[in-house]
Amino acid sequence: MAAARVKRARDWARVWLVEQKVPDDVADSVVLCVSEILTNAVRHQGSGEIVAARLVLFDDAVSVSVEDSGCIFLEHAVSADEFAEGGRGPAVVPAVSAQWGVQPRPDGKVVWCEVARPHEPRPTDLTNSRNVN
């Protein structure tokens, strides 16, 4: 059940990012962060509940935030075994994001990150240009 919730969130994020015309490499990193933060919340929150997952598009970044009612966030990878199925998520988010953090709340926490996106050059207005001869 938890895996299905994380998959739905990844799919939702991917659709939204495509609609916003976010470049594929940035979208891949955002979807990876969504997956890792949600998986961490689902696995380690105890009986907590996911309250909200949000994506916000800024000029220079895509912000990911997951709010849940749990109080635990594993900030470091827990397994050094390269063949282990889990334990790498907390190392992945800082590796693919420009910044990240955890904000404690009275009723839980918010884990967030920002994935940098390149500035798109604005099209040059050629209507008032002249040819140089």
C-alpha positions in Angstrom: 0.0 0.0 0.0 2.8 2.4 0.9 4.6 1.7 -2.3 1.5 2.4 -4.3 1.1 5.8 -2.6 4.7 6.7 -3.5 4.2 5.6 -7.1 1.1 7.7 -7.4 3.0 10.7 -6.1 5.9 10.1 -8.5 3.4 9.8 -11.4 1.6 13.0 -10.3 4.9 14.9 -10.0 6.0 13.7 -13.5 2.8 14.8 -15.1 2.9 18.2 -13.4 6.5 18.8 -14.4 5.8 17.9 -18.0 2.9 20.4 -18.0 5.2 23.0 -16.6 7.8 22.3 -19.3 10.5 21.5 -16.8 13.6 20.0 -18.6 13.8 16.3 -18.4 17.0 16.2 -16.3 15.6 18.5 -13.7 12.3 16.6 -13.7 14.1 13.4 -13.1 15.9 14.8 -10.1 12.6 16.3 -8.7 10.8 12.9 -9.1 13.7 11.2 -7.4 13.4 13.6 -4.5 9.7 13.2 -4.3 10.1 9.4 -4.2 12.9 9.4 -1.6 11.3 11.9 0.8 7.9 10.2 0.6 9.5 6.7 1.0 11.4 7.9 4.1 8.2 9.4 5.5 6.1 6.2 4.9 8.8 3.9 6.2 9.9 5.8 9.3 7.0 7.9 10.5 5.4 5.2 12.7 1.7 5.7 12.6 2.0 9.2 11.2 0.1 10.4 8.2 1.2 12.2 5.0 -0.6 15.5 5.2 0.7 17.1 2.0 3.2 16.8 -0.9 3.8 20.0 -2.8 5.8 21.1 -5.8 6.4 24.8 -6.5 8.0 26.1 -9.6 10.4 29.1 -9.2 12.4 30.8 -11.9 15.6 29.1 -10.7 14.4 25.9 -8.9 11.6 23.4 -8.3 10.7 23.1 -4.6 9.6 19.8 -3.2 8.0 19.6 0.3 6.4 16.7 2.1 4.5 17.4 5.3 3.7 14.5 7.6 2.7 13.9 11.2 5.7 11.9 12.1 8.7 13.2 14.0 11.5 11.0 12.6 13.6 11.9 9.6 16.7 9.8 8.9 19.2 12.4 7.8 22.0 10.0 6.9 22.1 6.8 4.9 21.7 3.9 7.3 23.3 1.2 5.2 26.8 1.1 3.8 26.1 -2.2 2.0 26.0 -1.5 -1.7 23.6 -4.4 -2.3 21.0 -3.4 0.4 17.6 -2.5 -0.9 17.2 0.6 1.3 19.1 3.1 3.3 20.4 5.4 0.6 17.4 7.8 0.3 18.7 10.4 2.8 22.0 10.6 0.9 20.2 10.9 -2.5 18.2 14.1 -1.8 21.3 16.3 -0.9 23.2 14.8 -3.8 20.6 15.9 -6.5 19.2 19.1 -4.8 20.7 22.6 -4.4 19.5 22.7 -0.8 17.3 20.8 1.5 16.1 20.7 5.1 13.7 19.6 7.8 11.3 21.9 9.5 9.9 20.6 12.8 6.2 21.4 13.3 4.1 21.0 16.5 2.1 18.3 14.7 5.0 16.7 12.7 7.5 18.0 10.2 8.1 19.2 6.7 11.0 17.8 4.7 11.9 20.0 1.7 14.4 20.4 -1.0 15.0 22.6 -4.0 16.3 21.3 -7.3 18.0 23.9 -9.4 16.8 24.5 -12.9 18.7 26.4 -15.6 17.5 29.8 -16.6 15.8 29.7 -20.0 17.2 32.5 -22.2 14.4 34.8 -23.1 13.7 35.1 -26.9 15.3 38.1 -28.5 12.8 40.5 -29.9 13.9 40.9 -33.5 11.1 43.2 -34.6 13.1 46.3 -33.9 16.5 45.0 -35.1 18.5 46.1 -38.1 20.9 44.1 -40.3 24.5 45.2 -40.1 25.9 45.6 -43.7 
